[in-house]
């Protein structure tokens, strides 16, 4: 995934936690690592619902819908 891609952000454990599904579709702005380790969890910054929002692994997952 790269900036400009259309992505879906979703709760990877939605069936195990509260049972309430949540997902959102938006434009990927950037991906940051939580630490300097290349295997660290990522933070996805997405343009969605009229603004920028951050979603961090492992609480959220991202899947590519369409590449820019």
C-alpha distances in whole Angstrom, upper triangle without the diagonal:
4,7,9,7,9,8,11,12,15,18,18,22,23,25,27,27,29,28,27,23,21,18,16,14,13,11,8,10,9,9,12,14,17,19,19,19,16,16,16,15,12,12,10,12,12,14,16,20,21,20,17,17,15,15,15,15,17,18,15,12,9,8,7,10,9,7,9
4,6,6,9,10,13,14,18,20,21,24,25,28,30,30,31,30,29,25,23,19,17,15,13,10,7,8,7,8,11,14,17,19,19,19,16,17,17,16,13,13,10,11,11,13,16,20,20,18,16,16,15,15,16,16,19,20,17,15,12,12,9,12,11,8,8
4,6,9,10,13,14,18,21,22,25,26,29,31,30,31,31,29,26,22,19,17,14,11,8,5,5,5,8,11,15,18,20,20,21,18,20,19,17,14,13,10,9,9,10,13,17,17,15,13,14,14,15,16,17,20,21,18,16,13,13,11,13,11,9,8
4,7,9,13,14,18,22,23,26,27,30,31,31,32,31,29,25,22,19,16,12,9,6,5,6,9,11,15,18,21,23,24,25,22,23,22,20,17,16,12,11,9,10,12,16,15,15,13,15,15,16,18,20,22,22,19,17,14,13,11,11,9,7,5
4,6,10,12,16,19,20,24,24,27,29,29,29,28,26,23,20,16,14,10,8,6,5,8,10,11,15,18,21,23,24,24,21,22,21,19,16,15,12,12,10,11,12,16,16,16,14,15,15,15,17,18,20,21,17,15,11,10,7,8,6,5,5
4,7,10,13,17,18,22,22,24,27,27,27,26,23,20,17,13,11,7,6,5,6,10,12,13,17,20,22,25,26,26,24,23,23,20,17,16,12,12,9,10,10,13,15,15,14,14,15,15,17,18,20,20,16,14,10,9,6,5,5,6,7
4,6,10,13,14,18,18,21,23,23,23,22,20,17,14,10,8,6,6,6,6,10,12,12,16,18,20,23,24,24,22,21,20,17,14,13,10,11,8,10,10,13,15,15,14,13,13,12,14,15,16,16,12,10,6,6,5,5,7,9,10
4,6,10,11,15,14,17,20,20,20,19,17,13,10,7,6,4,7,9,9,13,14,14,17,19,20,23,25,25,23,21,20,17,15,14,11,12,10,11,10,13,16,15,14,13,13,11,13,14,15,14,10,8,6,5,6,7,10,12,14
4,7,9,12,12,15,17,17,17,17,15,11,8,5,5,6,8,10,10,13,13,13,15,17,17,21,23,23,21,20,18,15,13,11,9,10,9,11,10,13,16,15,13,11,10,8,10,10,12,10,7,6,5,7,9,10,13,15,17
4,6,9,8,12,13,13,14,13,11,8,6,4,7,9,11,14,14,17,17,16,18,18,19,22,25,24,23,21,19,15,14,13,12,13,12,15,13,15,18,17,16,13,12,9,11,10,11,9,6,5,6,8,11,12,16,18,20
4,5,5,9,10,10,11,10,9,7,6,7,10,12,15,17,17,19,19,17,19,19,18,22,25,24,23,20,18,15,14,14,13,15,15,17,16,17,21,20,18,15,13,10,10,10,9,7,5,6,9,11,15,16,19,21,24
4,6,8,9,10,12,11,12,9,9,10,13,15,17,19,18,21,20,18,19,19,18,21,24,23,21,19,17,14,14,15,15,17,17,20,19,21,24,23,21,18,16,12,12,10,8,7,6,6,9,11,14,16,20,21,24
4,5,5,6,9,9,10,9,10,12,15,18,20,22,22,24,23,21,22,21,20,23,26,24,24,21,19,16,17,17,17,20,20,23,21,23,26,25,23,20,18,14,14,12,9,8,9,10,13,15,18,20,23,25,28
4,6,6,7,5,6,5,7,10,13,16,19,22,22,25,24,23,24,23,23,26,29,28,27,24,22,19,19,19,19,21,20,22,20,21,25,24,23,19,18,15,15,14,12,10,10,11,14,15,19,20,23,26,28
4,6,7,5,8,8,11,13,17,19,23,25,25,28,28,26,27,27,26,29,31,30,29,26,25,21,22,22,22,24,24,26,24,24,28,28,27,23,22,19,19,17,15,13,13,14,17,18,21,22,26,28,31
4,7,6,10,10,13,15,19,22,25,27,27,29,29,26,27,26,25,27,30,29,28,25,24,21,22,22,23,25,25,27,26,26,30,29,28,24,22,19,18,16,14,12,14,15,18,19,23,24,28,30,33
4,6,8,10,12,15,18,21,24,27,26,28,28,26,26,25,24,26,30,28,28,25,23,20,21,21,22,24,24,26,24,25,28,27,26,22,21,17,17,16,14,11,13,15,18,20,24,25,29,31,33
4,5,8,11,14,17,21,24,27,27,29,29,27,28,27,26,29,32,31,31,28,26,23,23,23,23,24,24,26,23,23,27,26,25,22,21,18,19,18,16,13,14,17,20,22,25,26,29,32,34
4,6,9,13,16,20,23,26,26,29,29,28,29,28,27,31,34,33,32,29,27,24,24,24,23,25,24,26,23,23,27,27,26,23,22,19,20,19,17,14,15,16,19,20,24,24,28,30,33
4,7,10,13,17,20,23,24,27,27,26,27,28,27,30,33,32,32,29,27,24,23,22,22,23,21,23,20,20,23,23,23,20,20,17,19,18,17,14,14,16,18,19,22,22,26,28,30
4,7,10,14,17,20,21,24,24,23,25,26,25,29,32,31,30,27,26,22,21,20,19,20,19,20,17,18,21,22,21,18,18,15,17,17,16,13,12,13,14,16,18,18,22,25,27
4,7,11,14,17,18,20,21,21,22,23,23,26,29,29,28,26,24,20,19,18,16,17,15,16,14,14,18,18,17,15,15,12,14,15,15,12,10,11,12,14,16,16,20,22,24
4,7,10,13,14,17,18,18,20,22,22,25,28,28,26,24,23,19,17,16,14,15,12,14,11,12,16,16,15,13,13,11,14,14,15,12,9,10,10,11,13,13,16,19,20
4,7,10,12,14,16,17,19,21,22,25,28,28,26,25,23,20,17,15,12,12,10,10,8,9,12,13,12,11,12,11,14,15,16,14,11,11,10,11,12,12,14,17,18
4,7,9,13,15,16,19,21,22,26,28,28,26,25,24,20,18,16,12,12,9,9,7,9,12,12,12,12,13,12,15,16,18,16,13,12,10,10,10,9,11,13,14
4,6,9,12,14,17,20,21,24,26,27,25,24,23,20,17,14,11,10,6,6,5,8,10,10,9,10,11,12,15,17,19,17,14,13,10,11,10,10,11,12,12
4,6,9,12,15,18,20,23,25,25,23,23,22,20,16,14,10,9,5,5,7,10,11,10,9,10,12,13,15,17,20,19,15,14,11,12,10,10,10,10,9
4,6,8,11,15,17,20,21,22,20,20,19,16,13,11,7,6,5,6,9,13,13,12,9,10,10,11,13,15,17,17,14,13,10,11,9,11,11,10,10
4,7,10,14,16,19,20,21,19,20,19,17,13,11,8,5,5,7,10,14,13,11,8,10,10,12,14,16,19,19,16,15,13,14,13,14,14,13,12
4,7,10,13,15,16,17,16,17,15,14,10,8,6,5,7,10,13,17,16,14,10,11,10,11,12,14,17,17,15,14,12,14,14,16,15,14,13
4,7,10,12,13,14,12,13,12,10,6,6,5,6,9,12,15,18,19,16,13,12,9,10,10,11,14,15,13,12,11,13,13,16,16,15,15
4,6,9,10,11,10,12,10,9,6,5,7,8,12,15,17,21,21,18,14,13,10,10,9,11,14,15,14,14,13,16,17,20,20,19,19
4,5,7,8,7,8,6,6,5,6,9,11,15,18,20,24,24,21,17,16,12,12,9,10,12,14,14,14,14,17,18,22,22,21,22
4,7,8,9,10,6,6,6,7,10,12,16,19,21,24,25,22,18,16,12,11,8,9,11,13,13,14,16,19,20,24,25,24,25
4,5,8,9,6,8,9,10,14,16,19,23,25,28,28,25,21,19,16,15,12,12,14,16,17,18,19,22,23,27,28,26,27
4,6,9,7,10,11,13,16,18,21,24,27,30,30,27,23,22,18,18,15,15,17,19,20,20,20,23,24,28,28,26,27
4,5,5,9,10,13,16,19,22,26,28,31,32,29,25,23,19,19,15,14,15,18,19,19,20,22,23,27,28,26,27
4,6,9,10,13,15,18,21,24,27,30,31,28,24,23,19,18,15,14,15,18,18,17,18,19,20,24,25,23,24
4,7,9,12,15,18,21,25,26,30,31,28,25,22,19,17,14,12,12,16,16,15,16,18,20,23,24,23,25
4,6,10,13,16,19,23,24,27,29,26,22,20,16,14,11,9,10,13,14,14,15,18,20,23,25,23,25
4,7,10,13,16,20,21,24,26,23,19,17,13,11,7,5,7,10,10,10,12,15,17,21,22,22,23
4,6,10,13,16,18,21,22,20,16,14,10,9,6,6,8,10,10,9,10,13,15,18,20,19,20
4,7,10,13,15,18,19,16,12,10,6,6,4,6,9,10,9,10,10,13,15,18,19,19,19
4,6,10,12,15,16,13,10,8,6,5,6,8,11,11,9,9,8,11,12,15,16,15,16
4,7,9,13,13,10,7,6,5,7,9,12,14,14,12,12,11,13,14,16,16,16,16
4,6,10,10,8,6,5,6,8,11,13,16,15,12,12,10,12,12,13,14,14,14
4,7,7,5,5,6,9,11,14,17,20,18,15,15,13,15,14,14,15,15,14
4,5,6,6,7,10,11,15,18,20,18,15,15,13,15,15,14,15,16,16
4,6,8,9,12,14,18,20,22,20,17,18,17,18,18,17,18,20,19
4,7,10,13,16,19,22,24,22,20,21,19,20,20,19,20,20,19
4,7,10,13,17,20,22,20,18,19,18,20,19,19,20,20,19
4,7,10,13,17,19,18,15,17,15,18,18,18,19,19,18
4,7,10,14,16,14,12,14,13,16,17,18,19,20,19
4,7,10,13,11,10,12,12,15,16,18,20,20,20
4,7,9,8,6,8,9,12,15,17,19,19,20
4,6,6,6,8,10,13,16,18,21,21,22
3,5,5,6,9,12,15,18,21,21,23
4,5,7,10,13,17,20,22,23,25
4,7,10,14,17,20,22,23,25
4,7,10,14,16,19,20,22
4,7,10,13,16,17,19
4,7,9,12,13,15
4,6,9,11,14
4,6,7,10
4,7,10
4,7
4
